[in-house]
């Protein structure tokens, strides 16, 4: 097997489509099809199930993808180690929970980019569990997530501290009445959602309605219109509260603290670009 074939296989597996993989790689579609067929012939087993809805991995394909991710990451890291210098360059793939990206990362990344303009920095937003999985799968070099994270493959440094608050439409102040309203949250896996649900159980509420939304802006709009209440980092809702469209309420002390970590794989050979970002985060503590 050649590394080029593995990169094509990885792209098709991730995209679920020959067409999308070819577009991502800037290859001719027929070339991608030929390389996948060659790889399957070489291994003497089908790697994909083909259907009108796209391509999904067979068990053999899933096994190969796990090794492919590791092999290609090691090859990329081998290149990075030969390029390590005091002047970082090349790609750096970072992930972040949305609230941290909006509130904290703009000044941090602006300072980083001004120091290291040759680094091609990219930022992906998502919820903690999804970002963590992307780090574990070598799809991201590191990510800002809510901690703690208990995983033997993950290293972390403290990045930012947050306070979790309950938010409601203006003029609503009675805590018990607020907690009877629907709870507007991000999808399952959001760390502060887990803490919020713990708080609700602690108040004695055994049943409560949850409505899931994809973005911070939509949650804030829903709360301000009286659709329900939510629990979010104070820094993420400060501007909306200043504008008078929502009201925040402090939670009991044991439920307030949120810590944002920067996480990365402990077995990675760090590029100079990643090392400099870690150092910058540490100096801002």
TORKOL-4160 file (C-alpha; in steps of 0.2 Angstrom, whole numbers, padded with zeros to 4 digits, m for minus):
285
<pt num="1" X="0000" Y="0000" Z="0000"/>
<pt num="2" X="0006" Y="0018" Z="m0004"/>
<pt num="3" X="0003" Y="0033" Z="0007"/>
<pt num="4" X="m0006" Y="0041" Z="m0008"/>
<pt num="5" X="m0019" Y="0027" Z="m0009"/>
<pt num="6" X="m0022" Y="0028" Z="0010"/>
<pt num="7" X="m0025" Y="0047" Z="0009"/>
<pt num="8" X="m0038" Y="0044" Z="m0004"/>
<pt num="9" X="m0046" Y="0029" Z="0006"/>
<pt num="10" X="m0046" Y="0041" Z="0021"/>
<pt num="11" X="m0055" Y="0055" Z="0012"/>
<pt num="12" X="m0068" Y="0043" Z="0005"/>
<pt num="13" X="m0071" Y="0036" Z="0022"/>
<pt num="14" X="m0073" Y="0053" Z="0030"/>
<pt num="15" X="m0084" Y="0060" Z="0016"/>
<pt num="16" X="m0094" Y="0045" Z="0012"/>
<pt num="17" X="m0093" Y="0049" Z="m0006"/>
<pt num="18" X="m0081" Y="0047" Z="m0021"/>
<pt num="19" X="m0087" Y="0064" Z="m0028"/>
<pt num="20" X="m0085" Y="0073" Z="m0012"/>
<pt num="21" X="m0068" Y="0065" Z="m0008"/>
<pt num="22" X="m0062" Y="0070" Z="m0026"/>
<pt num="23" X="m0067" Y="0088" Z="m0023"/>
<pt num="24" X="m0059" Y="0089" Z="m0006"/>
<pt num="25" X="m0042" Y="0081" Z="m0014"/>
<pt num="26" X="m0044" Y="0091" Z="m0030"/>
<pt num="27" X="m0042" Y="0074" Z="m0039"/>
<pt num="28" X="m0052" Y="0068" Z="m0055"/>
<pt num="29" X="m0066" Y="0057" Z="m0049"/>
<pt num="30" X="m0061" Y="0043" Z="m0060"/>
<pt num="31" X="m0044" Y="0042" Z="m0052"/>
<pt num="32" X="m0051" Y="0041" Z="m0034"/>
<pt num="33" X="m0062" Y="0027" Z="m0040"/>
<pt num="34" X="m0048" Y="0018" Z="m0048"/>
<pt num="35" X="m0037" Y="0019" Z="m0033"/>
<pt num="36" X="m0050" Y="0013" Z="m0021"/>
<pt num="37" X="m0053" Y="m0002" Z="m0033"/>
<pt num="38" X="m0035" Y="m0005" Z="m0033"/>
<pt num="39" X="m0033" Y="m0005" Z="m0014"/>
<pt num="40" X="m0048" Y="m0017" Z="m0012"/>
<pt num="41" X="m0040" Y="m0029" Z="m0025"/>
<pt num="42" X="m0023" Y="m0028" Z="m0017"/>
<pt num="43" X="m0031" Y="m0032" Z="0000"/>
<pt num="44" X="m0043" Y="m0045" Z="m0008"/>
<pt num="45" X="m0058" Y="m0038" Z="0002"/>
<pt num="46" X="m0071" Y="m0024" Z="0000"/>
<pt num="47" X="m0068" Y="m0009" Z="0010"/>
<pt num="48" X="m0085" Y="0000" Z="0006"/>
<pt num="49" X="m0103" Y="m0004" Z="0004"/>
<pt num="50" X="m0110" Y="0005" Z="m0011"/>
<pt num="51" X="m0128" Y="0012" Z="m0012"/>
<pt num="52" X="m0137" Y="0027" Z="m0019"/>
<pt num="53" X="m0135" Y="0036" Z="m0002"/>
<pt num="54" X="m0116" Y="0035" Z="m0003"/>
<pt num="55" X="m0102" Y="0024" Z="0003"/>
<pt num="56" X="m0101" Y="0016" Z="0021"/>
<pt num="57" X="m0086" Y="0006" Z="0028"/>
<pt num="58" X="m0087" Y="m0013" Z="0029"/>
<pt num="59" X="m0079" Y="m0020" Z="0045"/>
<pt num="60" X="m0063" Y="m0022" Z="0035"/>
<pt num="61" X="m0064" Y="m0004" Z="0030"/>
<pt num="62" X="m0066" Y="0002" Z="0048"/>
<pt num="63" X="m0051" Y="m0008" Z="0054"/>
<pt num="64" X="m0041" Y="m0001" Z="0040"/>
<pt num="65" X="m0046" Y="0017" Z="0044"/>
<pt num="66" X="m0040" Y="0015" Z="0061"/>
<pt num="67" X="m0023" Y="0011" Z="0055"/>
<pt num="68" X="m0023" Y="0023" Z="0041"/>
<pt num="69" X="m0027" Y="0038" Z="0053"/>
<pt num="70" X="m0012" Y="0032" Z="0064"/>
<pt num="71" X="0000" Y="0029" Z="0049"/>
<pt num="72" X="m0004" Y="0046" Z="0040"/>
<pt num="73" X="m0003" Y="0055" Z="0057"/>
<pt num="74" X="0014" Y="0048" Z="0060"/>
<pt num="75" X="0020" Y="0052" Z="0042"/>
<pt num="76" X="0014" Y="0070" Z="0044"/>
<pt num="77" X="0023" Y="0071" Z="0061"/>
<pt num="78" X="0039" Y="0064" Z="0054"/>
<pt num="79" X="0039" Y="0079" Z="0042"/>
<pt num="80" X="0035" Y="0091" Z="0055"/>
<pt num="81" X="0050" Y="0086" Z="0066"/>
<pt num="82" X="0061" Y="0089" Z="0051"/>
<pt num="83" X="0054" Y="0106" Z="0049"/>
<pt num="84" X="0054" Y="0111" Z="0068"/>
<pt num="85" X="0061" Y="0129" Z="0069"/>
<pt num="86" X="0060" Y="0145" Z="0079"/>
<pt num="87" X="0049" Y="0151" Z="0065"/>
<pt num="88" X="0033" Y="0140" Z="0064"/>
<pt num="89" X="0025" Y="0137" Z="0048"/>
<pt num="90" X="0012" Y="0126" Z="0040"/>
<pt num="91" X="m0005" Y="0120" Z="0045"/>
<pt num="92" X="m0012" Y="0120" Z="0063"/>
<pt num="93" X="m0029" Y="0113" Z="0065"/>
<pt num="94" X="m0038" Y="0119" Z="0081"/>
<pt num="95" X="m0055" Y="0116" Z="0088"/>
<pt num="96" X="m0066" Y="0125" Z="0101"/>
<pt num="97" X="m0082" Y="0125" Z="0110"/>
<pt num="98" X="m0093" Y="0139" Z="0102"/>
<pt num="99" X="m0094" Y="0151" Z="0118"/>
<pt num="100" X="m0075" Y="0151" Z="0120"/>
<pt num="101" X="m0072" Y="0154" Z="0102"/>
<pt num="102" X="m0084" Y="0169" Z="0102"/>
<pt num="103" X="m0078" Y="0176" Z="0119"/>
<pt num="104" X="m0060" Y="0172" Z="0122"/>
<pt num="105" X="m0051" Y="0166" Z="0106"/>
<pt num="106" X="m0051" Y="0181" Z="0095"/>
<pt num="107" X="m0038" Y="0190" Z="0105"/>
<pt num="108" X="m0028" Y="0175" Z="0108"/>
<pt num="109" X="m0027" Y="0169" Z="0090"/>
<pt num="110" X="m0025" Y="0187" Z="0084"/>
<pt num="111" X="m0009" Y="0188" Z="0095"/>
<pt num="112" X="m0003" Y="0171" Z="0089"/>
<pt num="113" X="m0006" Y="0175" Z="0070"/>
<pt num="114" X="0004" Y="0191" Z="0072"/>
<pt num="115" X="0018" Y="0182" Z="0080"/>
<pt num="116" X="0018" Y="0168" Z="0068"/>
<pt num="117" X="0011" Y="0173" Z="0051"/>
<pt num="118" X="0017" Y="0158" Z="0042"/>
<pt num="119" X="0006" Y="0146" Z="0051"/>
<pt num="120" X="m0010" Y="0142" Z="0042"/>
<pt num="121" X="m0022" Y="0142" Z="0056"/>
<pt num="122" X="m0039" Y="0134" Z="0055"/>
<pt num="123" X="m0053" Y="0134" Z="0068"/>
<pt num="124" X="m0067" Y="0121" Z="0070"/>
<pt num="125" X="m0081" Y="0124" Z="0082"/>
<pt num="126" X="m0092" Y="0110" Z="0091"/>
<pt num="127" X="m0097" Y="0103" Z="0107"/>
<pt num="128" X="m0084" Y="0095" Z="0119"/>
<pt num="129" X="m0086" Y="0077" Z="0116"/>
<pt num="130" X="m0086" Y="0079" Z="0097"/>
<pt num="131" X="m0070" Y="0090" Z="0097"/>
<pt num="132" X="m0062" Y="0078" Z="0109"/>
<pt num="133" X="m0065" Y="0063" Z="0097"/>
<pt num="134" X="m0058" Y="0073" Z="0083"/>
<pt num="135" X="m0042" Y="0076" Z="0093"/>
<pt num="136" X="m0041" Y="0057" Z="0098"/>
<pt num="137" X="m0044" Y="0053" Z="0079"/>
<pt num="138" X="m0029" Y="0065" Z="0074"/>
<pt num="139" X="m0042" Y="0076" Z="0064"/>
<pt num="140" X="m0037" Y="0091" Z="0076"/>
<pt num="141" X="m0020" Y="0095" Z="0083"/>
<pt num="142" X="m0029" Y="0102" Z="0099"/>
<pt num="143" X="m0045" Y="0109" Z="0105"/>
<pt num="144" X="m0052" Y="0121" Z="0118"/>
<pt num="145" X="m0065" Y="0111" Z="0128"/>
<pt num="146" X="m0074" Y="0110" Z="0144"/>
<pt num="147" X="m0065" Y="0100" Z="0157"/>
<pt num="148" X="m0062" Y="0089" Z="0166"/>
<pt num="149" X="m0057" Y="0076" Z="0153"/>
<pt num="150" X="m0053" Y="0059" Z="0159"/>
<pt num="151" X="m0043" Y="0050" Z="0145"/>
<pt num="152" X="m0026" Y="0042" Z="0146"/>
<pt num="153" X="m0022" Y="0048" Z="0128"/>
<pt num="154" X="m0025" Y="0066" Z="0132"/>
<pt num="155" X="m0014" Y="0080" Z="0139"/>
<pt num="156" X="m0022" Y="0096" Z="0144"/>
<pt num="157" X="m0018" Y="0113" Z="0151"/>
<pt num="158" X="m0030" Y="0125" Z="0159"/>
<pt num="159" X="m0035" Y="0139" Z="0147"/>
<pt num="160" X="m0050" Y="0149" Z="0154"/>
<pt num="161" X="m0062" Y="0150" Z="0169"/>
<pt num="162" X="m0080" Y="0152" Z="0167"/>
<pt num="163" X="m0096" Y="0154" Z="0178"/>
<pt num="164" X="m0111" Y="0144" Z="0173"/>
<pt num="165" X="m0127" Y="0155" Z="0175"/>
<pt num="166" X="m0146" Y="0152" Z="0173"/>
<pt num="167" X="m0153" Y="0164" Z="0160"/>
<pt num="168" X="m0171" Y="0169" Z="0157"/>
<pt num="169" X="m0181" Y="0182" Z="0148"/>
<pt num="170" X="m0181" Y="0199" Z="0157"/>
<pt num="171" X="m0192" Y="0202" Z="0172"/>
<pt num="172" X="m0192" Y="0183" Z="0177"/>
<pt num="173" X="m0184" Y="0181" Z="0195"/>
<pt num="174" X="m0193" Y="0167" Z="0204"/>
<pt num="175" X="m0180" Y="0152" Z="0203"/>
<pt num="176" X="m0193" Y="0138" Z="0205"/>
<pt num="177" X="m0204" Y="0145" Z="0192"/>
<pt num="178" X="m0190" Y="0147" Z="0180"/>
<pt num="179" X="m0185" Y="0129" Z="0182"/>
<pt num="180" X="m0202" Y="0123" Z="0177"/>
<pt num="181" X="m0199" Y="0131" Z="0160"/>
<pt num="182" X="m0191" Y="0121" Z="0145"/>
<pt num="183" X="m0172" Y="0120" Z="0146"/>
<pt num="184" X="m0164" Y="0126" Z="0130"/>
<pt num="185" X="m0147" Y="0117" Z="0127"/>
<pt num="186" X="m0135" Y="0112" Z="0115"/>
<pt num="187" X="m0135" Y="0094" Z="0109"/>
<pt num="188" X="m0130" Y="0079" Z="0121"/>
<pt num="189" X="m0111" Y="0079" Z="0126"/>
<pt num="190" X="m0110" Y="0098" Z="0131"/>
<pt num="191" X="m0101" Y="0098" Z="0147"/>
<pt num="192" X="m0111" Y="0112" Z="0155"/>
<pt num="193" X="m0127" Y="0104" Z="0150"/>
<pt num="194" X="m0122" Y="0089" Z="0161"/>
<pt num="195" X="m0118" Y="0101" Z="0175"/>
<pt num="196" X="m0135" Y="0110" Z="0172"/>
<pt num="197" X="m0144" Y="0093" Z="0173"/>
<pt num="198" X="m0135" Y="0089" Z="0189"/>
<pt num="199" X="m0141" Y="0105" Z="0196"/>
<pt num="200" X="m0159" Y="0102" Z="0191"/>
<pt num="201" X="m0159" Y="0085" Z="0199"/>
<pt num="202" X="m0152" Y="0093" Z="0215"/>
<pt num="203" X="m0167" Y="0104" Z="0216"/>
<pt num="204" X="m0178" Y="0089" Z="0216"/>
<pt num="205" X="m0184" Y="0090" Z="0199"/>
<pt num="206" X="m0185" Y="0073" Z="0192"/>
<pt num="207" X="m0193" Y="0077" Z="0175"/>
<pt num="208" X="m0190" Y="0092" Z="0164"/>
<pt num="209" X="m0192" Y="0097" Z="0146"/>
<pt num="210" X="m0176" Y="0099" Z="0136"/>
<pt num="211" X="m0176" Y="0107" Z="0119"/>
<pt num="212" X="m0160" Y="0106" Z="0109"/>
<pt num="213" X="m0153" Y="0119" Z="0097"/>
<pt num="214" X="m0137" Y="0120" Z="0087"/>
<pt num="215" X="m0130" Y="0137" Z="0090"/>
<pt num="216" X="m0128" Y="0150" Z="0104"/>
<pt num="217" X="m0137" Y="0163" Z="0095"/>
<pt num="218" X="m0153" Y="0153" Z="0093"/>
<pt num="219" X="m0153" Y="0148" Z="0111"/>
<pt num="220" X="m0152" Y="0166" Z="0116"/>
<pt num="221" X="m0166" Y="0171" Z="0104"/>
<pt num="222" X="m0177" Y="0157" Z="0112"/>
<pt num="223" X="m0174" Y="0163" Z="0129"/>
<pt num="224" X="m0176" Y="0181" Z="0126"/>
<pt num="225" X="m0193" Y="0177" Z="0117"/>
<pt num="226" X="m0199" Y="0167" Z="0133"/>
<pt num="227" X="m0198" Y="0150" Z="0124"/>
<pt num="228" X="m0188" Y="0143" Z="0139"/>
<pt num="229" X="m0173" Y="0146" Z="0150"/>
<pt num="230" X="m0155" Y="0140" Z="0148"/>
<pt num="231" X="m0138" Y="0138" Z="0158"/>
<pt num="232" X="m0123" Y="0145" Z="0149"/>
<pt num="233" X="m0106" Y="0152" Z="0153"/>
<pt num="234" X="m0108" Y="0170" Z="0160"/>
<pt num="235" X="m0096" Y="0177" Z="0147"/>
<pt num="236" X="m0106" Y="0170" Z="0133"/>
<pt num="237" X="m0122" Y="0179" Z="0138"/>
<pt num="238" X="m0114" Y="0195" Z="0145"/>
<pt num="239" X="m0117" Y="0205" Z="0129"/>
<pt num="240" X="m0135" Y="0199" Z="0127"/>
<pt num="241" X="m0138" Y="0204" Z="0146"/>
<pt num="242" X="m0131" Y="0221" Z="0143"/>
<pt num="243" X="m0143" Y="0224" Z="0129"/>
<pt num="244" X="m0157" Y="0219" Z="0140"/>
<pt num="245" X="m0164" Y="0205" Z="0130"/>
<pt num="246" X="m0160" Y="0191" Z="0144"/>
<pt num="247" X="m0158" Y="0191" Z="0163"/>
<pt num="248" X="m0145" Y="0180" Z="0172"/>
<pt num="249" X="m0147" Y="0172" Z="0189"/>
<pt num="250" X="m0132" Y="0165" Z="0199"/>
<pt num="251" X="m0132" Y="0146" Z="0203"/>
<pt num="252" X="m0127" Y="0138" Z="0220"/>
<pt num="253" X="m0108" Y="0139" Z="0222"/>
<pt num="254" X="m0105" Y="0120" Z="0218"/>
<pt num="255" X="m0113" Y="0122" Z="0201"/>
<pt num="256" X="m0105" Y="0138" Z="0195"/>
<pt num="257" X="m0087" Y="0134" Z="0190"/>
<pt num="258" X="m0083" Y="0129" Z="0173"/>
<pt num="259" X="m0065" Y="0127" Z="0166"/>
<pt num="260" X="m0060" Y="0127" Z="0148"/>
<pt num="261" X="m0045" Y="0116" Z="0144"/>
<pt num="262" X="m0034" Y="0115" Z="0129"/>
<pt num="263" X="m0032" Y="0097" Z="0125"/>
<pt num="264" X="m0020" Y="0087" Z="0114"/>
<pt num="265" X="m0014" Y="0069" Z="0112"/>
<pt num="266" X="0000" Y="0065" Z="0123"/>
<pt num="267" X="0008" Y="0053" Z="0110"/>
<pt num="268" X="0009" Y="0067" Z="0097"/>
<pt num="269" X="0026" Y="0074" Z="0091"/>
<pt num="270" X="0022" Y="0092" Z="0092"/>
<pt num="271" X="0025" Y="0104" Z="0078"/>
<pt num="272" X="0033" Y="0120" Z="0082"/>
<pt num="273" X="0016" Y="0128" Z="0078"/>
<pt num="274" X="0007" Y="0118" Z="0091"/>
<pt num="275" X="0021" Y="0121" Z="0104"/>
<pt num="276" X="0020" Y="0139" Z="0102"/>
<pt num="277" X="0001" Y="0139" Z="0104"/>
<pt num="278" X="0003" Y="0129" Z="0120"/>
<pt num="279" X="0016" Y="0141" Z="0127"/>
<pt num="280" X="0005" Y="0156" Z="0123"/>
<pt num="281" X="m0010" Y="0149" Z="0132"/>
<pt num="282" X="0001" Y="0145" Z="0147"/>
<pt num="283" X="0008" Y="0163" Z="0148"/>
<pt num="284" X="m0010" Y="0170" Z="0148"/>
<pt num="285" X="m0014" Y="0161" Z="0164"/>
